[in-house]
Amino acid sequence: MTLIKSISGIRGTIGGRVGDNLTPVDIVKFASAYALFIKKITGDAKPKIVVGRDARMSGNMVHSLITGTLMGMGCDVVDVGMATTPTTEIAVVKESASGGIIITASHNPKQWNALKLLNSRGEFLNADQGKEILEMAEAESFEYASVDELGKVSHKQYLHAHIQSILQLDLVDLDAIKAARFRVAVDAVNSVGGNAVPELLYALGVKEVFKLHCAIHGNFSHNPEPLPQNLTELSSLMKSSRADVGFAVDPDVDRLVIYAENGEPFGEEYTLVAVSDYILQHTPGNTVSNLSSTRALRDITQRRGGDYFAAAVGEVNVVAKMKEVGAVIGGEGNGGVIYPASHYGRDALVGIALFLTQLAKSGKKVSELRAEYPGYFMSKQKIELTPDIDTDAILQKVKERFNGEQVTDIDGVKIDFPDKWVHLRKSNTEPIIRIYSEAKTQEEAEEVGKQIIDIIKELK
């Protein structure tokens, strides 16, 4: 069992011993630290905090603990219930709240849960803020409210408002989507997307929706990470239903994966590429993705006359770079689309609306659209970590081994070769070193990744 405390939040498996897993004691301590931090930065003795969660099985338990703790710390809580991560982010802004907590372990299996922490803009806290909360949690210097100062809770729903804001985006063309009479298949992996995605599709005017794993109970029918090996049923449904396009989301609906009419995956890396290409045709400008994302975004951006910038892995880092360079679109290669015209957060619902508009206006099939983009292949491998492994020392040795190549070390070590690249970094959410590599063929991408793994094993 595992508990991971990092600057991006706290994540762990449910049950077990305190301090080793995500137990009720750990949840209360971390929620208390967050409330203390919000009070400190706002100077407000009774700040308003938005709380939302995905549908995973432990969600109700964790939600009750967090809501009660925030009230005990004297915070007023706006409970948006089961909601997507982007819906919760939007609710923070609409409520003029001081912050928010999203209860979700994203793509992790059902035994995991986590707390994602937001600021008053509905965006993730930065590294320094996350570090401060970790220190507060460790110190346990909490002072809880007296009975007369306890916080109150109100219950609101924000999905409808979220969808309405998407429909009003200038580059979402409802008439074009309706005229295309799309038939769409959806795999929502038994979480909040089971409600949110179909509701959006119907609002967009999609002709027919084929639902797969849209019952919302959190006992995921397959591994919830939206990768091809976990989406075989969606691939089969595409063929049997003769749908025009398929969409798969993760449990909190901030990642979007697309399937073509022939049952083939569009490629999670190419969700952002395709949406960015559409945006850049109408809004020329810059783009941003993280170091582990495909070069195809750089190619598309330059083709459309813009500049591409790379950021360290993590949504907060991508958002910071997007603001710095004035990017019109950005995100992460795991299917995360961040469109500032909507909000600064990964949003699968925004991605769906923009992609359907692009597809409708192009008059092409999904497979034909995919064929227009540069052909790169990516390999995602990993090495399990044990407590005795000095990860930083290993990364430094790898950096030294390849000092003749273009090396970037703002986040782990990325080695850029002329025709391929490989990126090594310690995960913030799992006890592993992630090794991402990309090349012109799948075999070459996997081979360069394996070469790095062999080097790491040699250095351990």
N, C-alpha and C positions, 0 to 999 in steps of 0.2 A: 504494500500500500504506500501511497505517496502524498506528500504535502510540499508544494513548491511556492515559496514566498519570493516574489520578485517585484521590481519597480512597476510592473504592469498589472499587479494585483496579487491575489492569492488563489491558488488552484490546487485541488487535491481530490483524492478518492474518499468516498463517504464511509464512515465507520472507523473502528479501530481506536488506537490510543491517541490521547491529546498530544499535539506537537508533531505527530508522525503522519496524520491524516487530516482531512477536512472534517473535524468534529464540531459539535455545537459550541464547545468552549473556544475553539480557534475562530469560528465564525463571529461569535460575540465580541471577542477581543479585537478582531480586525475591523468590524463595523464600528466599534467604539472609537478606534483610532481614526477612522475616516471622519466620523462626526466631529471629533476633537479638532482635526485638521481643518475642516470646513468652517468651524466656529472661529478658529484662529485667523484664517485668511479673509473672512468676511466681517469679523467683528460683530456678528449677529448672534445673540444668545439663543435665538429660536429660528435657525435657518430652515428653509424648505428643501426637502430632498425627494427626488423622484425615484421610485423603485419598480423595476420590471423584471420579468424572468421568462426563460424559455420553458418548454414543457417537460423537461427531464424529470424522472421519477422522484428525485430528492428535492425538487424545486419548491414544493409547498413547505417542507420542513425548513429549508434554508431561508425561504422568504419570510416565514413567521419569526424566525430568530432575528433576522436583520431588521424587519419592521419594528419589532418590539424593542430591540436595542437602540435604534435611532430615536424612538419615542422616549426611551429611558434616558437618553442623552439630551433630551429637551428639543429634539428636532420635529418639525411637522413633516409628515410623509404624504406624498401623492402616490398612491398605489395604482399603477397602470396595468396590473395583473400580468397575465401571459401576453407578452408582446415581443415583437422582433427587436433586436438590438437597435437598428436605425429608428424604429418607432419610439423607443425609450429615449434615444438621443434627442429626437425632435420634441418630445414632450418636455424635456428639461428647459428648452428655449421657450416654448409656448407657455409654460408655467412660470417663467421668470424665476426658476429655482436656483439655488446655490450650487446644486450638483445632482448627481444621480448614481445609483448602483444598479448594474445589470447582472442578474444572477444567471450565468450561463458558462458552460465549459466549451462553448463553440463546437468544434468538430470532434472533441474527445468522446469516448464511449460512455455508456449510460452510468457507470459507477463514478464518473467524475462530475464535479461541479466547481464553480468559481465565482468570484466577485470581480467584475470589471467596474472601474471607478471613473466617473465623469466630472468635469468642471462645469461652471455655469453656462458655458457655450455648448454643452452637450458633447464635448470632445474629451478624449482620454487624457488623464493627467500625464505630465512629463516626468522624466526620470528623477529629477530632484524632488518633485512633489511625492512621487511614489516612494522614494527612499525615506523621506521624512515620515510618511505614514508607517512604514515598517519599523522605524525607530520608536515611534509613539506606541505601536502595538507591543514592542518588546519591553518598553518602560512600564506599561500598564498604569500610567498616571491619569486614570480616568476619574472624572467627578460627575456622577449621575445626578439627574434633576430631582428636586423634591416633588412631592405629590402635586403641588399646585403648579409646577412648571413642566410637567410631563408634556410631550408633544402629542399632537392629534393626527389621525389618519383620515384621508379622504380617498375615494375610489373614482377613477376616471378611465375612459377608453380613448385611445388616440389613433387607432388604426385608420378609421375613416378620415380623420384630418390628414394623416400621413399620405393616404392614397389621393385625396383631393389636391394636396400640394404637388404631387407627381403629375396629375392630369393637367395642371396649370403651367407646367414647364414649357417654355417656348419651343423647345426642340422635341417635344412629344406631340405627335400628330394623330389625334383621335380619328379624324376622318380617313386618313390613309390606312390606319390599322383596321378600322371597321370595314373598309372597302376590300381589304385583302381576305377577309373571312377566314382567318387563321384557325386551324385546329391544333391545339397545344396540349402536350403531355407534361405532367408535373409529378416529381418525386419530392415530397416534403419531409421524409424520414420521421414521420409521426411526431412532429413538433409544431411550433407556432406558424410555420410556413403553410401548414395544411389549411389554415383559414386565410392567411394574408395573401398568398400567391393567387389562389383562385378568385378571391374578391377583387384583387387588382386586375386580373385578366378579364373578368366580366365587366368591370368598370371601363376598361380600355376598348370593349366592343369585340372581344375575341368570340368567334362563332361557337366553338366547342372546346371543352376542357376535359381531358382524360386524367383522372386522379389516381395516383399511386402513393400509398402510405401517407394519406392525408388525414387519417384519424389521429387526433391529438391526444396521445396518452404517454409519450415519453419512453416507452419500452421499444426502442428503435428496432425496426425490422431488419436492418443491416447496419454494418459499420457506418456511423454518421458522417465520416469525412467523404465529401463528394468526389471520389476518384473513380476512374473507369471500372476497376475491379469490384467496387461496391455498388455500381449502377447498372449491372447486367439486366435487371428487370426493366429498367427504363429503356434500355437499348431494345429489348424485345418488344416493349409496348409501342415504341416508335414504329416498328415494322407492322405489328398487328393492327394498330389503330389508323395507320397511314396519316399520322400527325405531321404537320409541317415543321414543327420545332418542338424540342423538349427542354424543360428547365429542371434542374436539381438545385436544391439549396441545402445549407447546413442547418443544424437545429436552431440557430438564432438569426438566420436569414441575412447575414452580411456577406456571404459568399455565393456566387452564381456560376453554375456550370451549364453549358448549352450542349444539346444533342441535335444532330442533323437529321433530316427526313429519312435517311438511309440507316439510321440506328447507330451511326458512328459519332464518337465524341468530337465536338468542335475544338476541344482542348482548353482546360481551365486557364492556361496562360493567355489564350486568345479572346477570352471574354473582354478583358480590358482593352486589348488591341482593337477589336472590332468597334466597340463603343467609342473609343478614342478617335478612330478614323472617322466615324460619323460626326462627332462633335467638331473635330478639326476642319471638316469640310465647310462647316457653318460658322465656327468661331475660331479663327486662326489664333494660335498661341503656343504656349509651352506645355509639356507633360512631365509627370514624375512617376516613377515606380521604384520599388526597392531593389537592392543589389541582386536579389535572387530571382528577379523577374526576367522574362525573355527580352532578347535584343530586338525582337520584332516591333516593340513599341518605339524604340529609338528610330528604327528604319521608317516606320509610318509617319512619325512626327517630322522627321527631316524631309520626307517626301511632300508633306503638306506645308513646308516652310517654317516650321517651329523648331524649338530647341528642346532636347530631352535632358533631364537631370535624374541622377540616381540618389536615393536616400538609404539610410540604414534601415534594416528590417524592423517592422513595427508600424502600426497605423499612425501613432503619434509622430513618428519621425517623418513619414511620408507627408502628413498634413503640414508639418512645420516647413518642409522643403517646398511644398506647393504654395504656401503663403509667401515664402521668401522669393520665389521666382515668378509668382503670379500665374501659376498653371491653370489652364482652363479645364483640365481633366487629369486624373491621376488614380493611383491605387496600387494594388498588389497583384502579383501573378497567380495567386490562388483563387482568382475569381472575384477579387474585391474591387469594386468600382466606387471611386470617390468623385462626385460631381458637385463642385462648389456652388453652382446655381441652385442646387437643392440644399445641401448641407455638407459639412466637412466630416463625413463618416462613410465607411463602406456600406453600401446599400444595394442588396440584390433586387429589390423592388424597382428602384430607379434604373438599374441595369436592364431589367426586363422591358420596361417601357421604352427606353432608348433603343434597345436592340430590335424590338418589334417595329418601331418606327423606321429604323434603318432598313430592315428586311422588307417592309411594305413598300418603301420608296424605291428600293433597288429593283424590285420585280424578280429577284433571283431566289433560287433555293438556298437553304442554309449551306449545303455542301459547296455550292458554286461561290458563295460569298467567302467561305473559308479558303478556297483555292486562290483567292486574290492576294492573300497575305503571305509574307516571307515564310519559308518553310524551315523552322527550327524544331529541334527535338530536345526534350529535357529529361534528365534522370534525377530522381530524388531519392537519395540513400541516407543512411544514418549509422552511427556507431553508438551503442549503449554506453553510458558512463557509469563508473563506480566511484565511490568516495575517494579512493586513493589516486585517481587520475588528475594530474595537473593540466587542465585544459588550456590555460593561457600559455603555458610553456610549450605545449604541443603546437599551438597555432603560431607561436613565434618561430619555432623551428621550421615549420612549413613555409612561412614567409621568407626565412633566410634561404631555404632550399631553392626557391624560385625568384631570387632577387634580380635575375636577368630579364624577367617578364614584367608586364604592367601589373602592379599589385596595389590593391586598395584595402586599407585596414580600418576604415571608420566603423566597421561592424564585422568582427571576425577577420577573415582573410579571403579576399577575392582575387583570383589570378586570371587575368585576361590574356588569352592567346589570340593570335590574329583571326583564327577561324572557330574558336570555341572559348568557353570560360568555365571555371569551377569556383564555387563559393562555399567556404566552411565557416560555420558559426555555432556557438553553443545556444541551444534552444532556451527561450524564456519560460516555456510552458511544460517541457518534458526533460528528463535527465538524459539527454542525448546530444551528440554533435550532428547537426544537419549538414549534408554534403549535396549541394545542388550543382548540376553541370548541364551545359547546353552545347550542342553542336549541330552540324547539318544532317546527321543521321542519328537514329536512336542508338545504334551500336556504338558509335563513337562517343556519344554523350555518356553512356553507361561505362565505357572503357576508361575514360578520363576520370570519372568518379571512383572507379575501382582502383585505379592507380594511386589516387590520393589516399584511399582507405588503406592500401598496402603500406604506404609511406607512414601513415599514422600508427599502424600496428608496429611498424619497425621502430618508431620513436617512443612508443609507450614504455 
